[in-house]
């Protein structure tokens, strides 16, 4: 309903000039995600439920719709719109960028030729200051009838214009942000120190991400929220923000 009723101008509303819709991923509507984040003009992080919106029949993100879950603002709803002059990638656009990456597409094709089925996991979108971090696990399973359980084989991470695929989240974060940091000239000693620091942060981020997943499956939302908060802080350190 809000996809239509966010329009305040009667003429715009009548002509349906700014319709939104919940984006689809793998032909399914994107599900809301619980997240710990600091809302604009707030002093501390809080637990919120977020659902993204895209412009109708377009794939870029237009807004986040947030339901606040902490007292004294429990149940209050907020909308955050993205600037129209800036492209913010939606789920389909991230999928397209993954498919367009020559290394990733070659690897996916190779696995398919070997008789394995590639399963893309749920795409996670994590706000970091004024940017978004996208994380997607890749699973492999035997073809239909094989009876084997899907096995986690790779993790894809995208941030701004960069996309990487590595064996686990730790390596993906190290490669992604190590590449970005490398664009700034540094001495040999500084480069070694930065690499070690990034590896430590990536390792810690991977551990926190794994703990958060366990707590989420257990229904421990307070613990899950704390891990999400830690993860956001670590990622901010890695991006230098």
C-alpha positions in Angstrom: 0.0 0.0 0.0 2.8 2.4 0.9 4.3 1.9 -2.5 1.5 4.2 -3.8 0.6 6.3 -0.8 4.1 7.7 -0.2 3.3 10.2 -2.9 2.1 13.5 -1.4 1.4 15.5 -4.6 -2.1 14.8 -5.8 -1.1 15.1 -9.5 1.8 12.7 -9.1 -0.4 10.3 -7.2 -3.2 10.4 -9.8 -0.7 9.9 -12.7 1.2 7.2 -10.7 4.4 8.9 -11.6 6.4 7.6 -8.6 5.2 4.1 -7.9 7.4 1.8 -5.8 7.5 -1.9 -5.5 9.2 -4.5 -3.3 12.1 -5.9 -5.5 12.2 -9.5 -6.4 15.2 -11.8 -6.1 15.2 -15.3 -7.7 11.6 -14.6 -8.7 10.5 -14.0 -5.1 9.7 -10.8 -3.3 12.5 -9.6 -1.1 11.9 -10.4 2.5 12.3 -7.8 5.3 15.6 -8.0 7.3 16.2 -7.3 10.9 19.2 -5.0 11.3 21.0 -3.0 14.0 21.8 0.5 12.7 22.0 4.1 13.8 19.1 6.0 12.2 19.7 9.6 11.0 19.7 12.2 13.8 19.9 9.5 16.4 22.7 9.1 18.9 22.8 5.3 19.1 22.1 2.1 17.2 18.7 0.4 17.4 17.0 -2.7 16.3 14.9 -2.2 13.1 13.1 -4.2 10.5 13.9 -3.0 7.0 12.3 -3.7 3.6 13.6 -2.2 0.4 11.7 -0.5 -2.4 12.5 0.1 -6.0 10.8 2.3 -8.5 8.1 0.4 -10.4 9.5 -1.6 -13.3 13.0 -0.5 -12.4 15.8 -2.3 -10.5 17.7 0.4 -8.6 16.8 1.0 -4.9 14.5 3.9 -4.2 14.0 3.7 -0.5 14.1 1.7 2.7 10.9 1.3 4.8 11.9 0.8 8.5 9.9 -0.4 11.5 11.5 0.5 14.8 11.7 -2.3 17.3 13.2 -0.7 20.5 11.4 1.3 23.2 10.3 4.1 23.4 9.9 4.1 19.6 8.5 0.5 19.2 6.2 0.3 16.2 7.0 3.6 14.7 7.6 3.6 10.9 10.1 5.5 9.0 11.0 5.9 5.3 14.5 6.7 4.0 14.7 7.7 0.3 17.9 7.4 -1.7 19.0 10.4 -3.8 17.6 10.3 -7.3 20.9 11.6 -8.8 22.8 8.6 -7.4 22.5 5.0 -8.5 22.0 2.7 -5.6 22.1 -1.0 -6.8 19.1 -3.2 -6.2 19.1 -7.0 -5.9 18.7 -7.6 -9.6 21.4 -5.2 -10.5 23.8 -6.9 -8.1 22.9 -10.3 -9.7 23.7 -8.8 -13.1 27.0 -7.4 -12.0 27.9 -10.8 -10.6 27.0 -12.5 -13.9 29.0 -9.9 -15.8 32.2 -10.6 -13.8 34.3 -12.8 -16.1 36.0 -14.7 -13.3 32.8 -15.5 -11.4 30.8 -16.4 -14.5 33.5 -18.7 -15.7 33.6 -20.5 -12.4 29.8 -20.9 -12.3 29.9 -22.3 -15.8 32.7 -24.7 -14.9 30.7 -26.0 -11.9 27.7 -26.5 -14.1 29.6 -28.5 -16.7 30.9 -30.8 -14.0 27.3 -31.8 -13.1 26.9 -29.6 -10.0 23.9 -27.4 -9.3 24.8 -23.8 -8.2 22.5 -22.4 -5.6 22.7 -18.7 -4.8 21.8 -18.0 -1.2 19.9 -15.0 0.1 21.4 -11.7 -0.8 22.1 -9.7 2.4 22.2 -5.9 2.1 24.0 -4.2 5.0 24.0 -0.4 5.4 27.4 1.2 6.1 27.2 4.9 6.6 26.1 6.2 3.2 26.9 3.0 1.3 25.6 -0.5 1.1 27.5 -3.8 1.4 26.0 -6.8 -0.4 26.8 -10.4 0.7 25.7 -13.6 -1.1 26.7 -17.2 -0.3 27.1 -19.7 -3.1 26.2 -23.4 -2.5 26.9 -26.5 -4.7 24.8 -29.6 -4.7 24.6 -32.7 -6.9 22.1 -32.6 -9.7 18.5 -33.6 -9.0 18.3 -37.1 -7.6 21.8 -37.0 -6.2 20.5 -36.7 -2.6 23.4 -34.7 -1.4 23.0 -31.6 0.9 24.1 -28.2 -0.6 27.6 -27.3 0.5 28.9 -23.7 0.9 31.6 -23.2 -1.7 32.1 -19.5 -2.1 31.0 -16.1 -0.8 30.4 -13.1 -3.0 30.7 -9.6 -1.6 30.0 -6.4 -3.5 30.6 -2.8 -2.3 30.1 0.2 -4.5 31.7 -0.7 -7.9 33.7 -3.7 -6.7 32.6 -7.4 -6.7 34.7 -10.3 -5.4 34.2 -14.0 -4.9 36.3 -16.0 -2.4 36.1 -19.2 -0.5 34.8 -17.6 2.7 33.6 -14.2 4.0 37.0 -13.5 5.6 38.9 -13.8 2.4 36.3 -11.9 0.4 36.4 -8.9 2.8 40.2 -9.0 2.8 40.4 -9.0 -1.0 37.7 -6.4 -1.5 38.9 -3.8 0.9 42.6 -4.7 0.4 42.1 -3.8 -3.3 40.4 -0.6 -2.5 43.1 0.4 0.0 45.8 -0.5 -2.5 44.6 2.4 -4.7 46.3 4.8 -2.1 50.1 4.8 -2.4 51.9 3.4 0.7 55.4 2.4 1.7 56.3 -1.3 2.1 56.0 -1.2 5.9 52.7 0.6 5.7 51.4 -1.8 3.1 52.3 -4.8 5.3 50.7 -3.3 8.3 47.5 -2.5 6.4 47.3 -6.0 5.0 47.7 -7.5 8.4 45.1 -5.2 9.9 42.6 -6.0 7.1 43.1 -9.7 7.5 42.5 -9.4 11.3 39.4 -7.3 10.7 38.1 -9.7 8.0 38.7 -12.7 10.3 36.8 -11.0 13.1 34.0 -10.0 10.7 33.6 -13.6 9.5 33.3 -14.9 13.1 30.8 -12.2 14.1 28.7 -12.9 10.9 28.7 -16.7 11.7 27.7 -16.1 15.3 24.9 -13.8 14.2 23.5 -16.5 11.9 23.5 -19.0 14.7 21.7 -16.7 17.1 19.2 -15.8 14.4 18.3 -19.5 13.9 18.0 -19.9 17.6 15.6 -17.0 17.8 17.9 -15.0 20.1 17.2 -11.6 18.6 18.9 -9.6 21.3 22.1 -11.5 20.7 21.7 -11.3 17.0 21.3 -7.6 17.2 24.5 -7.2 19.2 26.4 -9.2 16.6 25.0 -7.1 13.8 26.1 -4.0 15.6 29.7 -5.5 16.0 29.7 -6.4 12.3 28.8 -2.9 11.2 31.5 -1.4 13.4 34.1 -3.8 11.9 33.0 -3.1 8.4 33.3 0.7 9.0 36.8 0.2 10.1 37.6 -1.8 7.0 36.2 0.9 4.7 38.0 3.6 6.6 34.7 5.5 7.3 
